[in-house]
Amino acid sequence: MGRVQKVVIRLGLSVVFAFIVTRLFFQNMAAIKILGLALIFFGLAYLFEYLRRQA
């Protein structure tokens, strides 16, 4: 799987999970905050991959 495909998949999944989490716990959250949470999830995916490779 190519590098671009991994980025697209991770970005898509982070947006989906952020949307689900905010709709479950914070029903009236603004869209910009949902995107912010998605960026946090996206960053965490790369942080965890980095830490996994270090171990």
Secondary structure, 3 states (H helix, E strand, C coil): CCHHHHHHHHHHHHHHHHHHHHHHHCCCCCHHHHHHHHHHHHHHHHHHHHHHHHC
